[in-house]
Amino acid sequence: MTATTPAPRSDTLVIGLVGLAHLLSHFYQIALAPLFPLLRAEFGVSYTALGLIISLFYGVSGMCQAFVGILVDRYGGDRLMLFGILTMSTSVMLMGLAPAYWVLLPLAAISALGNSVFHPADLSILSAKVSSDRLGRAFGIHGFGGTCGYFLSPIIVYYGVASFAGWRAGLITAGLIGWGAALLIFRYRDVLRMPAGQAAGAEAVPSLAFYSRLVRNLPLMAAFVYFALIAGALAGVQNFSVTALVEMYGAPLALATAGLTGYLGGNAAGILLGGELADRFPRHALIATIGLIAGAAAMGTIAMVPLPMMAVIPLLATGGFFLGMTGPSRDILVRAATPAGATGKVFGFVYSGLDLGGALGPLLFGWLMDGGNFRGVFIAIAAMYLCGILSVLQLKRGAQVSGEAPR
């Protein structure tokens, strides 16, 4: 679990390349969403049928992550990371050539297989290759890259290409971007290289007993629940907050959308600051707890207090900022609670909670919206943040018991 201590320049290159890979994974996750109206017109299918593509993607990704973690520990995260980029970019490129709707479904499943690689591979590389005194910033840049991927995807795929050249050109262009990034990462693969079979201190091919112990490990199960809660809350913000604000305040769509933009921008800034805080201050559980309380307070205020939209937008940005601030400290807590030699397996398992939350969260928020409980959307988001505090405290205890208490 102790990272090597390379030169700062080597650290910077590793962090940058891994951050780029994480950006691409999030970039491809939502590449289809802005194109749904165009796909619906092209193939004559319902939005429910298009939503099935997304559900299939997250379902396959979640089921594969734990298995991919085994491969990361056995063969090295650098190899798997390149596989993920090439698989996702090629699948998205082929979607641009799809002659019928049904072709999109197996391509989404293949893309999900590539997506399942990134969290166990990326975080294993950072844990092994970046020196401990820069690990918080490394996790921060990793999270920042993912947020930038969400932000850039509709700008490039829809506005940059599809809006004037068609959805097929947009997806093909997106795929080519991934191939270019893969060539860049391959060029510097030596700095990322991890020895195959590095998991000498753990089972290279874990048995049922290993996973039985993992499921009984309360801190790591708490991390799984934490990721499910945060992903569920993010699904509420990304997919339902704009419509909820329009219904609550009669706000123009552009102004309500500005609130979501503020949340994402605040989240990105919070991740960067959270990386600095994680490296400079040893109280990682306290940082994460403060961030979750502040984020819940911002969302609760939107739900409970009638406010003008010009006050709601900065509150959303504040909520996003404080949630982003928790990310690097949270990842350090997970790393500290992880058994030696099992980084890939553990990160693969706990991060599969993201896919569970991403799949189940929309069902809850859709139910609230269908019932006209628009303020309930923000109440549910705040409640998920507060429940996450219990997971953070359990993680802290696990890190202390493991013998590698967070700095």
KAWO-V213639 format. One line per field, one symbol per residue. ss: DSSP state (@ for helix, = for strand, . for the rest). phi: phi as a letter, one per 40 degrees, with the letter a starting at -180 (. if undefined). A space follows every 50 residues. Layout:
ss: ???
phi: ???
//
This chain:
ss: .......@@@@@@@@@@@@@@@@@@@@@@...@@@@@@@@@@@...@@@@ @@@@@@@@@@@@@@@@@@@@@@@@@.@@@@@@@@@@@@@@@@@@@..... @@@@@@@@@@@@@@@..@@@@@@@@@@@@..@@@@@@@@@@@@@@@@@@@ @@@@@@@@@@@@@@@.@@@@@@@@@@@@@@@@@@@@@.@@@@........ .......@@@@@@@@@.@@@@@@@@@@@@@@@@@@@@@@@@@@@@@@@@. ..@@@@@@@@@@@@@@@@@@@@@@@@@@@@...@@@@@@@@@@@@@@@@@ @@@@....@@@@@@@@@@@@@@@@@@@@@@@@@@@@......@@@@@@@@ @@@@@@@@@@@@@@@@@@@@...@@@@@@@@@@@@@@@@@@@@@@@@@@@ @@.....
phi: .cccbccdccdcccccccccccdcccdcdbccdccddcccccbgbccccc ccccccdcccccccdcccdcccccbhccccccdcccccccccccdcbcca dccccccccccccccccccccdccccccbbcccbcccccccdcccccccd ccdcccccccbccbbgcccccccdccdcccccccccdbcccccbccgccc caccbccdcccccccccdcccccdcdccccccccccccbbccccccccbg cddcccccccccccccccccccccccccccbcccccdccdcccccccccc cccbbcbcdcccdcccccdccccdccdccccccccccccdgbdccccccc cccdccccccddcccccccccgccccdccccccccccccccccccdcccc ccgbcdc
//
